[in-house]
Amino acid sequence: EIVLTQSPGTLSLSPGERATLSCRASQSVSSNYFAWYQQNPGQAPRLLIYAASSRATGIPDRFSGSGSGTDFTLTISRLEPEDFAVYYCQQYGTSPFTFGPGTKVDIK
Amino acid sequence: EAQLLESGGGLVQPGGSLRLSCAASGFTFSSYAMSWVRQAPGKGLEWVSVISGNGGSTYYADSVKGRFTISRANSQNTLYLQMNSLRAEDTAVYYCAKGGRGVYNSFDQWGQGTLVTVSS
């Protein structure tokens, strides 16, 4: 099983600041089958990024993904109020399709 | 637009069984892999199972293998999760999620979830 480790656990920032979230895999992710999701309290997750760097439909361009192999990054260029949420990384190249434990982005 | 609506959650005793359903609309259901993902109260996401569009391929998390069975009825646009030998640690909100045309895809649409509580 590929274990995903996200850092930091919590990121405290102000609106307008840049957020950089990291996810490291215990082994190389097949074909960059890697995604990022956003989840607000009481809501279902929403797909932000797939294939490591492709934005999902309707996702603003302030969200960007990068990385390959075992190290991946989600960047939010300028935080908007609605961006304060929990973010999960996921690999879907090898079963079981594991998720990271999440990074909470909260308001400083 | 794709829509997913889960049902079938509830309170069940340890060792019991439950079948979840996910009604899909707004897309050609049979063309897409579907998954179940769960989230225990206050915890992160855990992938449970995936099934290919034609139902011919299925995969499971180790934590549910041998106890849970994923299936689909393409003629009814419905995904199922049969859960047997339920344990307290299976307590979670269960989401169905739409994948891509193959099983190795991200999940671009999610339902709102159905809560399963395993307790005596």
Interface residues (C-beta under 8 A of the other chain):
Chain A: E1 S30 S31 Y33 A35 Y37 Q39 Q43 A44 P45 R46 L47 Y50 A51 A56 T57 Y88 Q90 Y92 G93 S95 P96 F97 T98 F99 G100 P101 G102
Chain B: S35 V37 G44 L45 E46 W47 V50 Y59 Y60 A61 D62 Y95 V103 Y104 N105 S106 F107 D108 Q109 W110 G111 Q112 G113
